[in-house]
Amino acid sequence: MHSKKLFIGVELSSSKKVNFLVLMSVIGLLGLIVASPYFYDKKYAIYTPMYIDSSEKYGVIFNIDHSLCLTDTDGILIDNRSYKDLGIKDVADAKFFNDSIILVQGDGKIKQCSTSLNSCTQIGSVSSYRADIFMRIIPSKDEKSFYVIQTNKHKIDKFDKEGKYLYKLDLAKKDLKYPSGGVALTDDTILFADTSHKRVIAVQDKGEDNSSVIWSLSSYSDMKRHSYGRVLDVKLDTSSNVWMNNTNKSYEDADTIVMDITSIKDYKSDINKSTHIEIEDGHTRRIESKLIKYPTSLASHKEGMLISDSEAFKILYIDDSYMPTVFGDSYVQSKLKKISEKREYYQNIINGLFWLFGIGMFLAIVAAIMETPRAMKAAEEKAKEMNYAENQSISESKKIMPDANGVIWLLPSEKLIKQLKWLKPLVGIIILYMIYQLIILFNSLQTAEESTNIFFGFIVLASTPLLFYILFYFLDFSKYSIGINETHLFIQTGFNRKAVATFENVTYFTRQSLFEDNPPLVRIAIGNISIPLMHNNERMNDNSLFDQEQFNYYIKPKLKFSEKISWDKMLYIQFKGINLKLWMMLSSIVIMVAILYVGFSISK
């Protein structure tokens, strides 16, 4: 009687070129994950908008590198205190209010600081589901209350001067969507920059559940809906001119618009005649200057307006001559210049990591796809030359019993499978992270995020297949068990799941016909891996599991190429119907398009 021991030989044909490109892409990806939050959000806040406010009595306040800076009205430094010293963090906006300074943090806390910058205390809060630096504070005309704008939530909350929450302005999204800046016109009327509808509106606040839009002014006619729109601002100067920043194109093309609305002077006398007043656009004057790159906040100052520039890290003053000049003494200007230089240096690092990741991943996927046919052919040739007697065999001393389903497992690797149990939670984490990034990306598209944040979302989503690819690329597939019964072939993976291949038109052979010629071979192609299954022509012991009646069949040694078990179907059984290679290729295309789009947007 002959024994029917089965042997498995495994060959992994890897390419140094592919490995190098994958490694390059991994370095870029890890660099982005580690460096981006540090450079963008924590230390240098590359795209954190600069806020600014001015008071004839106390001077000018604005942010410099996570610190609050106070100058006199001529720009001479009075004090510069770090957020840490003041007990504040991630400040979104700050305004002079009732002989003090009120500010709102990214976490929603509202704090009040002394004008001498000695201390800050919390007086209220707004709900914030995540760090949000796009909020604004608008003091009322009589300074008895103030409003907090939450752009991403389309919300405007009102507080009294002590910080007690009063109510939310009752405005529908059709009236006001993505408010991003404003100024009090009268005691009960506020101008808001309506980002989504590209206009300035006047809202009359008559109390809880009683606020309405009384007139609107179409002013941002050439502004893109989602391009840098969240940092729009609107202010009034002493001559009743309405000033608006307009970052409608790219940094270099951004500008500030000044509009002279003479009808506003007659606003009070007309307010009781109609609930809706149409005001025609007055004289419009556009200021275009190479000094202005990314205007983000406005503040009425003397006879003109102060403008904070978050790209060039400058503060500009424009008077009635409409000629921008740099504001601040030598210390302020040098401090801002250093921040600008740091920002440019670290921005270059971020851009380099973008290109390293994107190009590395794209080339790695292309190289891997081109390498697969050659590697599989080499694996097949080498498998033919294998000495099956030298392959890993099943120890005769260990009885291999069929499981409850009658499946006989070859190379039982329970210990190895336990070592791979970390794969299941890891893949779950990757999937959850992908879903999380999808939510953030959707929110970014809906909240007029700048293109860089949208690009981050696309990068993470498109790189998810790469994370899987890296995860499984270096795995030793010989650690997976293979089993057979009379009709099926099973593969036990690290997920502790059974990927089953059913061969419908299988021809079964008797024991006698199996060994008439050379031992039959069934090869299963798994990516670059060739797994031959062999019968070893050895006599069977009397106490062996396999007897003629029980194990009389074997899979036909002819396995068509179209019937192969591909590694993406085996390892991605939970993603049925998804072609992994096509997914990777489409992902790389998305990343390259995103890279080119952002690069073009910044450089044009």
C-alpha positions as CSV (number, residue, x, y, z in Angstrom):
1,M,0.0,0.0,0.0
2,H,1.3,3.4,-0.9
3,S,1.2,6.4,1.3
4,K,-0.1,9.7,0.0
5,K,1.9,12.3,1.8
6,L,1.5,15.7,0.4
7,F,4.4,18.2,0.1
8,I,4.3,22.0,-0.4
9,G,7.1,24.0,-2.0
10,V,7.0,27.8,-1.9
11,E,9.0,30.3,-4.0
12,L,8.7,34.0,-3.5
13,S,10.2,35.8,-6.5
14,S,10.7,39.5,-5.4
15,S,12.2,42.3,-7.3
16,K,14.8,44.6,-5.7
17,K,13.5,47.4,-7.9
18,V,10.0,47.0,-6.6
19,N,11.2,46.7,-3.0
20,F,13.2,49.9,-3.4
21,L,10.3,51.8,-4.9
22,V,7.9,50.5,-2.2
23,L,10.4,51.5,0.5
24,M,10.7,55.0,-1.1
25,S,6.9,55.4,-1.0
26,V,6.7,54.1,2.6
27,I,9.3,56.7,3.6
28,G,7.3,59.5,1.9
29,L,4.1,58.3,3.5
30,L,5.5,58.0,7.0
31,G,7.2,61.3,6.6
32,L,3.8,62.9,5.7
33,I,2.1,61.2,8.6
34,V,4.7,62.4,11.1
35,A,5.7,65.7,9.7
36,S,2.4,67.2,8.4
37,P,0.6,67.5,11.8
38,Y,3.8,68.9,13.4
39,F,4.5,71.5,10.7
40,Y,0.9,72.4,9.8
41,D,-1.0,72.3,13.0
42,K,1.3,72.3,16.0
43,K,4.5,74.2,15.6
44,Y,4.5,76.5,12.5
45,A,0.8,76.4,11.7
46,I,1.5,77.0,8.0
47,Y,-2.1,77.6,6.9
48,T,-3.4,78.9,10.2
49,P,-5.1,82.2,9.3
50,M,-3.7,85.3,11.0
51,Y,-6.3,87.2,12.9
52,I,-6.0,90.9,13.7
53,D,-8.0,93.7,15.5
54,S,-7.5,97.3,16.2
55,S,-8.5,99.7,19.0
56,E,-7.8,103.4,19.2
57,K,-7.3,103.0,23.0
58,Y,-5.3,99.8,23.2
59,G,-3.6,99.4,19.9
60,V,-3.4,96.4,17.6
61,I,-3.4,92.6,18.4
62,F,-2.5,89.8,16.1
63,N,-1.0,86.3,16.3
64,I,2.7,85.5,15.6
65,D,3.9,81.9,15.8
66,H,1.5,80.7,18.6
67,S,1.9,83.9,20.5
68,L,-0.3,87.0,21.0
69,C,1.3,90.3,19.9
70,L,0.2,93.8,21.0
71,T,1.4,97.0,19.4
72,D,0.4,100.6,19.6
73,T,-1.6,102.2,16.8
74,D,1.6,103.0,14.9
75,G,2.9,99.4,15.0
76,I,5.5,99.8,17.8
77,L,5.7,96.6,19.9
78,I,4.1,96.8,23.4
79,D,4.2,93.1,24.4
80,N,4.5,89.7,22.9
81,R,3.2,86.7,25.0
82,S,3.2,83.1,24.0
83,Y,0.0,81.1,24.1
84,K,1.5,78.8,26.7
85,D,2.2,81.7,29.1
86,L,-1.3,83.0,28.7
87,G,-2.9,79.5,29.2
88,I,-4.4,79.5,25.7
89,K,-4.0,77.4,22.6
90,D,-5.0,77.2,19.0
91,V,-6.6,80.6,19.0
92,A,-9.0,81.0,16.0
93,D,-9.8,84.7,16.5
94,A,-9.4,87.5,19.0
95,K,-11.1,90.9,19.4
96,F,-11.0,93.9,21.7
97,F,-14.1,94.0,23.7
98,N,-15.1,96.0,26.8
99,D,-11.6,97.1,27.9
100,S,-10.4,93.5,27.4
101,I,-9.6,90.9,24.8
102,I,-11.9,88.0,24.0
103,L,-10.8,85.1,22.0
104,V,-12.1,81.7,20.8
105,Q,-9.9,78.6,20.7
106,G,-10.1,75.8,18.2
107,D,-11.6,73.5,20.9
108,G,-14.5,76.0,21.4
109,K,-13.5,77.6,24.6
110,I,-14.1,81.3,24.9
111,K,-11.6,83.2,27.0
112,Q,-11.1,86.8,28.2
113,C,-7.7,88.3,28.5
114,S,-6.5,91.6,30.0
115,T,-5.3,94.2,27.6
116,S,-1.9,94.1,29.3
117,L,-1.6,90.4,28.4
118,N,-1.1,89.3,32.0
119,S,-3.8,86.6,32.3
120,C,-6.7,84.9,30.5
121,T,-9.8,83.2,32.0
122,Q,-12.5,81.1,30.4
123,I,-15.9,82.8,30.3
124,G,-17.9,80.5,27.9
125,S,-17.7,77.9,25.1
126,V,-19.2,76.7,21.9
127,S,-19.4,73.0,20.9
128,S,-16.6,71.9,18.6
129,Y,-16.4,68.3,17.4
130,R,-12.7,68.7,16.4
131,A,-10.1,71.4,16.4
132,D,-11.5,74.2,14.3
133,I,-9.4,77.3,13.6
134,F,-12.1,78.7,11.3
135,M,-14.2,80.6,13.8
136,R,-14.7,84.4,14.2
137,I,-15.8,86.7,17.0
138,I,-18.0,89.8,16.2
139,P,-18.6,92.3,19.0
140,S,-21.9,94.1,18.9
141,K,-22.0,97.8,18.3
142,D,-22.9,98.6,21.9
143,E,-20.5,96.0,23.2
144,K,-23.2,94.5,25.4
145,S,-22.9,91.1,23.6
146,F,-20.8,89.3,21.0
147,Y,-21.3,86.7,18.3
148,V,-19.2,83.6,17.6
149,I,-19.2,82.3,14.0
150,Q,-18.6,78.6,13.4
151,T,-18.0,78.4,9.7
152,N,-18.0,74.6,9.4
153,K,-21.3,74.3,11.3
154,H,-23.1,77.3,9.6
155,K,-23.8,78.5,13.1
156,I,-23.8,82.0,14.7
157,D,-24.2,81.9,18.5
158,K,-24.8,85.0,20.6
159,F,-23.3,85.6,24.1
160,D,-23.7,88.4,26.6
161,K,-20.7,90.4,27.7
162,E,-20.1,88.0,30.6
163,G,-19.8,85.1,28.2
164,K,-23.2,83.6,29.0
165,Y,-24.8,81.8,26.0
166,L,-28.0,83.5,24.8
167,Y,-29.2,81.9,21.6
168,K,-28.4,80.9,18.1
169,L,-29.3,83.2,15.2
170,D,-32.3,81.5,13.4
171,L,-31.1,81.5,9.8
172,A,-31.7,78.9,7.2
173,K,-28.8,77.6,5.0
174,K,-30.5,79.2,2.0
175,D,-30.0,82.6,3.7
176,L,-26.5,82.1,5.2
177,K,-24.2,79.2,4.5
178,Y,-20.6,79.0,5.7
179,P,-20.4,82.5,7.3
180,S,-16.8,83.4,7.7
181,G,-16.5,87.0,8.9
182,G,-18.6,90.0,9.9
183,V,-19.0,93.3,11.5
184,A,-21.7,95.1,13.6
185,L,-23.5,97.7,11.5
186,T,-25.9,98.9,14.2
187,D,-27.0,97.6,17.7
188,D,-29.2,94.9,16.1
189,T,-27.8,94.5,12.6
190,I,-24.7,92.6,11.6
191,L,-22.9,92.3,8.2
192,F,-21.8,88.7,7.4
193,A,-19.6,87.4,4.7
194,D,-21.7,84.6,3.2
195,T,-19.1,82.3,1.6
196,S,-21.3,79.7,-0.1
197,H,-23.6,82.3,-1.8
198,K,-20.6,84.6,-2.5
199,R,-22.1,87.7,-1.0
200,V,-22.4,90.0,2.0
201,I,-25.7,90.0,3.9
202,A,-27.2,92.2,6.6
203,V,-28.9,90.2,9.3
204,Q,-31.3,91.9,11.7
205,D,-31.2,90.3,15.2
206,K,-34.5,90.9,17.1
207,G,-34.0,88.2,19.6
208,E,-34.3,84.4,19.9
209,D,-35.9,82.7,16.9
210,N,-36.4,86.2,15.3
211,S,-33.5,87.0,13.0
212,S,-33.7,87.6,9.3
213,V,-31.7,88.7,6.2
214,I,-32.9,92.2,5.4
215,W,-30.6,92.9,2.4
216,S,-27.7,91.4,0.5
217,L,-24.9,92.6,-1.6
218,S,-23.4,90.5,-4.3
219,S,-19.7,91.2,-4.0
220,Y,-17.7,88.0,-4.4
221,S,-18.8,87.4,-8.0
222,D,-15.5,85.9,-9.1
223,M,-14.8,83.8,-6.0
224,K,-14.6,80.0,-6.3
225,R,-17.0,78.4,-4.0
226,H,-14.6,76.0,-2.2
227,S,-11.2,77.7,-2.9
228,Y,-9.9,79.3,0.3
229,G,-13.4,80.7,0.9
230,R,-13.5,80.1,4.6
231,V,-11.2,83.0,5.4
232,L,-13.4,85.7,3.9
233,D,-13.9,88.7,6.0
234,V,-15.9,91.9,5.9
235,K,-15.4,95.2,7.8
236,L,-16.5,98.8,7.8
237,D,-14.1,101.7,7.9
238,T,-14.8,105.2,9.3
239,S,-16.1,106.4,6.0
240,S,-18.8,103.6,5.8
241,N,-16.9,101.8,3.1
242,V,-17.3,98.0,3.1
243,W,-14.0,96.2,2.8
244,M,-13.8,92.5,1.8
245,N,-10.8,90.3,1.2
246,N,-11.1,88.0,-1.7
247,T,-8.8,85.0,-1.9
248,N,-10.5,83.7,-5.0
249,K,-7.7,82.2,-7.1
250,S,-4.3,81.4,-5.8
251,Y,-2.0,83.1,-3.3
252,E,-0.4,85.4,-5.9
253,D,-3.7,86.3,-7.4
254,A,-5.5,87.0,-4.2
255,D,-6.5,90.5,-3.6
256,T,-8.6,92.8,-1.4
257,I,-11.8,94.5,-2.6
258,V,-13.0,97.9,-1.3
259,M,-16.6,98.8,-2.0
260,D,-18.1,102.3,-1.3
261,I,-21.8,101.8,-0.4
262,T,-23.3,105.2,0.1
263,S,-26.8,103.7,0.7
264,I,-25.6,102.4,4.0
265,K,-25.6,105.9,5.4
266,D,-29.4,106.0,5.0
267,Y,-29.8,102.5,6.4
268,K,-31.3,103.5,9.8
269,S,-34.0,105.7,8.4
270,D,-35.2,103.1,5.9
271,I,-35.1,100.1,8.2
272,N,-38.7,100.5,9.4
273,K,-40.2,100.9,6.0
274,S,-39.5,97.4,4.7
275,T,-38.3,94.1,5.9
276,H,-36.1,93.7,2.8
277,I,-34.1,96.6,1.4
278,E,-32.4,96.3,-2.0
279,I,-29.2,98.3,-2.0
280,E,-27.4,98.8,-5.3
281,D,-23.7,98.3,-5.5
282,G,-21.8,101.6,-5.2
283,H,-18.4,102.4,-6.6
284,T,-16.1,99.3,-6.5
285,R,-12.4,99.7,-6.2
286,R,-10.1,96.7,-6.3
287,I,-6.7,96.8,-4.8
288,E,-4.1,94.6,-6.5
289,S,-0.6,94.5,-5.1
290,K,2.3,92.1,-5.1
291,L,2.5,92.8,-1.4
292,I,-0.8,90.9,-0.9
293,K,-0.8,87.2,-1.3
294,Y,-3.3,85.6,1.1
295,P,-5.4,88.2,3.0
296,T,-7.3,86.5,5.8
297,S,-8.5,89.1,8.3
298,L,-9.4,92.8,8.3
299,A,-9.5,95.4,11.0
300,S,-10.6,99.0,10.8
301,H,-7.7,101.2,11.7
302,K,-7.5,105.0,11.7
303,E,-8.7,106.2,8.2
304,G,-8.2,102.9,6.5
305,M,-7.9,99.1,7.1
306,L,-5.3,96.6,8.4
307,I,-5.0,93.4,6.5
308,S,-3.3,90.2,7.8
309,D,-1.6,88.1,5.2
310,S,-1.3,84.5,6.2
311,E,0.9,83.5,3.2
312,A,3.5,86.3,3.2
313,F,3.3,86.7,7.0
314,K,2.8,90.4,6.8
315,I,0.4,93.0,8.1
316,L,-0.5,95.7,5.6
317,Y,-2.2,99.0,6.2
318,I,-4.2,100.6,3.4
319,D,-5.5,104.2,3.8
320,D,-7.8,106.2,1.6
321,S,-5.0,106.5,-1.0
322,Y,-5.4,102.7,-1.5
323,M,-1.6,102.1,-1.5
324,P,-0.6,99.2,0.8
325,T,2.2,99.7,3.2
326,V,3.8,97.3,5.7
327,F,2.6,97.7,9.2
328,G,4.8,97.2,12.3
329,D,8.1,98.2,13.7
330,S,11.4,96.4,12.9
331,Y,10.9,93.8,15.6
332,V,7.4,92.9,14.4
333,Q,8.5,92.8,10.8
334,S,11.7,90.7,11.5
335,K,9.6,88.3,13.6
336,L,7.1,87.8,10.8
337,K,9.9,87.4,8.3
338,K,11.5,84.6,10.3
339,I,8.2,82.8,10.5
340,S,7.7,83.3,6.7
341,E,11.2,81.8,6.1
342,K,10.4,78.8,8.4
343,R,7.1,78.3,6.7
344,E,8.7,78.3,3.3
345,Y,11.5,75.9,4.4
346,Y,9.1,73.4,6.0
347,Q,6.6,73.7,3.1
348,N,9.4,72.6,0.8
349,I,9.9,69.5,3.1
350,I,6.2,68.7,2.9
351,N,6.2,69.2,-0.9
352,G,9.2,66.9,-1.2
353,L,7.5,64.2,0.9
354,F,4.4,64.5,-1.3
355,W,6.4,63.9,-4.4
356,L,8.4,61.1,-2.8
357,F,5.3,59.3,-1.7
358,G,3.2,59.9,-4.9
359,I,5.9,59.1,-7.4
360,G,7.3,56.2,-5.4
361,M,3.9,54.5,-5.0
362,F,3.0,55.1,-8.7
363,L,6.3,53.6,-9.9
364,A,6.2,50.7,-7.4
365,I,2.7,49.7,-8.6
366,V,3.6,50.0,-12.2
367,A,6.9,48.0,-11.7
368,A,5.1,45.3,-9.7
369,I,2.5,44.9,-12.4
370,M,5.1,44.7,-15.1
371,E,7.2,42.3,-12.9
372,T,4.4,39.8,-12.2
373,P,4.4,37.8,-15.5
374,R,8.2,37.4,-15.5
375,A,8.2,36.5,-11.8
376,M,5.5,34.0,-12.2
377,K,7.2,32.4,-15.2
378,A,10.4,32.1,-13.2
379,A,8.6,30.6,-10.3
380,E,7.0,28.0,-12.6
381,E,10.3,27.0,-14.1
382,K,11.9,26.7,-10.8
383,A,9.1,24.7,-9.4
384,K,9.5,22.2,-12.1
385,E,13.1,21.7,-11.1
386,M,12.4,21.3,-7.4
387,N,13.4,18.2,-5.6
388,Y,10.1,17.3,-4.0
389,A,11.8,14.9,-1.6
390,E,13.6,17.8,-0.1
391,N,10.5,19.9,0.4
392,Q,8.9,20.4,3.7
393,S,6.9,17.3,4.6
394,I,4.4,16.2,7.1
395,S,5.9,14.4,10.0
396,E,4.8,10.8,10.1
397,S,5.0,10.8,13.8
398,K,2.2,13.4,13.9
399,K,-1.3,12.2,13.1
400,I,-3.2,14.6,10.9
401,M,-6.9,14.1,11.5
402,P,-9.6,15.5,9.3
403,D,-11.6,18.3,10.9
404,A,-15.4,18.4,11.5
405,N,-16.0,19.1,7.8
406,G,-13.7,16.2,6.7
407,V,-11.0,18.5,5.5
408,I,-7.4,17.2,5.8
409,W,-5.1,20.1,6.5
410,L,-1.5,20.1,5.1
411,L,1.2,21.9,7.1
412,P,-1.0,22.6,10.1
413,S,0.3,26.0,11.3
414,E,-1.9,26.8,14.2
415,K,1.1,28.4,16.0
416,L,2.0,30.5,13.0
417,I,-1.6,31.5,12.4
418,K,-1.8,32.7,16.0
419,Q,1.3,34.7,15.4
420,L,-0.5,36.4,12.5
421,K,-3.7,37.2,14.5
422,W,-2.5,40.8,14.6
423,L,-3.4,41.0,11.0
424,K,-7.1,41.0,11.7
425,P,-7.2,44.0,14.1
426,L,-4.6,45.8,12.0
427,V,-6.7,45.5,8.8
428,G,-9.7,46.6,10.9
429,I,-7.8,49.7,12.0
430,I,-6.8,50.5,8.5
431,I,-10.4,50.2,7.3
432,L,-11.7,52.4,10.1
433,Y,-9.0,55.0,9.5
434,M,-10.0,55.0,5.8
435,I,-13.6,55.6,6.8
436,Y,-12.5,58.4,9.2
437,Q,-10.5,60.0,6.4
438,L,-13.5,59.7,4.1
439,I,-15.6,61.6,6.6
440,I,-13.0,64.3,7.0
441,L,-12.7,64.5,3.2
442,F,-16.4,64.9,2.8
443,N,-16.5,67.5,5.5
444,S,-13.6,69.3,3.8
445,L,-15.4,69.4,0.4
446,Q,-18.5,70.7,2.2
447,T,-16.8,73.3,4.3
448,A,-14.7,75.1,1.6
449,E,-11.5,73.6,2.9
450,E,-8.3,74.8,1.2
451,S,-7.0,72.4,-1.5
452,T,-4.2,71.2,0.7
453,N,-6.5,69.6,3.2
454,I,-8.6,68.1,0.4
455,F,-5.4,66.7,-1.1
456,F,-4.5,65.1,2.3
457,G,-7.9,63.4,2.2
458,F,-7.4,62.1,-1.3
459,I,-3.9,60.9,-0.5
460,V,-5.1,58.9,2.5
461,L,-8.0,57.3,0.7
462,A,-6.0,56.5,-2.4
463,S,-3.1,55.1,-0.5
464,T,-5.2,52.6,1.5
465,P,-4.6,49.9,-1.1
466,L,-0.9,50.7,-0.8
467,L,-1.1,50.0,2.9
468,F,-2.6,46.6,2.2
469,Y,0.0,46.0,-0.5
470,I,2.8,46.8,1.9
471,L,1.2,44.7,4.6
472,F,1.0,41.6,2.6
473,Y,4.0,42.1,0.2
474,F,6.6,40.9,2.8
475,L,4.5,38.1,4.3
476,D,5.7,34.6,4.0
477,F,2.9,32.8,2.3
478,S,4.3,29.4,3.4
479,K,2.8,30.2,6.8
480,Y,-0.7,29.5,5.5
481,S,-2.2,26.1,5.7
482,I,-3.6,24.3,2.7
483,G,-6.2,21.6,2.9
484,I,-8.2,19.4,0.6
485,N,-11.2,17.1,0.6
486,E,-12.8,15.3,-2.2
487,T,-14.3,18.3,-3.8
488,H,-12.7,21.5,-2.5
489,L,-9.4,23.1,-1.8
490,F,-9.0,25.3,1.3
491,I,-6.5,28.0,2.2
492,Q,-6.2,29.0,5.9
493,T,-5.1,32.6,6.1
494,G,-3.9,34.8,8.8
495,F,-7.4,36.2,9.2
496,N,-8.4,32.7,10.5
497,R,-10.8,32.5,7.6
498,K,-11.1,29.8,4.9
499,A,-10.9,31.0,1.3
500,V,-12.4,28.1,-0.5
501,A,-11.8,27.3,-4.2
502,T,-14.3,24.9,-5.7
503,F,-13.3,23.1,-8.9
504,E,-16.5,22.2,-10.7
505,N,-15.2,19.9,-13.5
506,V,-12.7,18.0,-11.5
507,T,-11.6,14.6,-12.6
508,Y,-10.8,12.2,-9.8
509,F,-8.2,9.6,-10.1
510,T,-7.9,6.3,-8.3
511,R,-4.9,5.5,-6.2
512,Q,-3.6,3.1,-8.8
513,S,-3.8,5.6,-11.7
514,L,-2.1,8.3,-9.7
515,F,1.3,6.6,-9.7
516,E,1.4,5.1,-13.2
517,D,3.6,7.9,-14.4
518,N,5.3,10.8,-12.6
519,P,3.5,12.2,-9.5
520,P,0.8,14.6,-10.5
521,L,1.3,18.3,-9.8
522,V,-1.3,21.0,-9.0
523,R,0.2,24.5,-8.9
524,I,-1.7,27.3,-7.3
525,A,-0.6,30.8,-8.4
526,I,-0.7,33.4,-5.6
527,G,0.8,36.6,-7.0
528,N,4.5,35.9,-7.4
529,I,4.3,32.6,-5.5
530,S,4.0,29.2,-6.9
531,I,2.7,26.4,-4.6
532,P,3.0,22.9,-6.0
533,L,1.0,20.1,-4.2
534,M,2.6,16.7,-4.6
535,H,1.9,13.1,-3.7
536,N,5.0,11.3,-2.4
537,N,5.2,7.7,-3.5
538,E,5.8,6.0,-0.2
539,R,4.3,2.9,1.4
540,M,1.7,3.6,4.0
541,N,1.8,2.3,7.5
542,D,-1.1,0.1,8.7
543,N,-2.1,2.7,11.3
544,S,-2.0,5.6,8.9
545,L,-4.9,7.8,8.5
546,F,-5.1,7.4,4.8
547,D,-6.5,4.1,3.5
548,Q,-7.7,3.2,0.1
549,E,-11.4,3.6,0.9
550,Q,-11.0,6.9,2.8
551,F,-8.7,8.8,0.6
552,N,-9.0,7.5,-2.9
553,Y,-9.1,10.7,-4.9
554,Y,-7.0,13.6,-5.8
555,I,-7.5,16.8,-7.8
556,K,-6.8,16.5,-11.5
557,P,-3.3,17.8,-12.2
558,K,-4.6,20.1,-15.0
559,L,-5.4,23.5,-13.4
560,K,-6.4,26.2,-16.0
561,F,-4.8,29.6,-15.7
562,S,-8.3,31.2,-15.4
563,E,-9.0,29.0,-12.4
564,K,-6.0,30.1,-10.4
565,I,-6.5,31.4,-6.9
566,S,-5.1,34.9,-7.1
567,W,-3.6,36.5,-4.0
568,D,-5.9,39.5,-4.0
569,K,-9.0,37.2,-4.0
570,M,-7.5,35.0,-1.3
571,L,-6.5,37.8,1.1
572,Y,-9.3,40.2,0.2
573,I,-12.1,37.7,0.3
574,Q,-14.1,40.3,2.2
575,F,-13.9,42.7,-0.8
576,K,-15.5,40.4,-3.3
577,G,-15.7,41.8,-6.8
578,I,-12.8,44.3,-6.3
579,N,-9.9,44.0,-8.6
580,L,-7.0,44.9,-6.4
581,K,-4.5,45.7,-9.2
582,L,-7.1,47.9,-10.9
583,W,-7.8,49.6,-7.5
584,M,-4.1,50.2,-7.0
585,M,-3.7,51.6,-10.5
586,L,-6.7,53.9,-10.1
587,S,-5.4,55.0,-6.7
588,S,-2.0,56.0,-8.1
589,I,-3.7,57.9,-10.9
590,V,-5.8,59.8,-8.3
591,I,-2.7,60.7,-6.3
592,M,-0.8,61.9,-9.3
593,V,-3.7,64.0,-10.5
594,A,-4.0,65.5,-7.0
595,I,-0.3,66.2,-6.8
596,L,-0.4,67.9,-10.2
597,Y,-3.5,69.9,-9.3
598,V,-2.1,71.2,-6.0
599,G,1.3,71.9,-7.6
600,F,-0.4,73.8,-10.5
601,S,-2.7,75.7,-8.1
602,I,0.2,76.9,-6.0
603,S,2.5,77.7,-8.8
604,K,0.2,79.5,-11.2
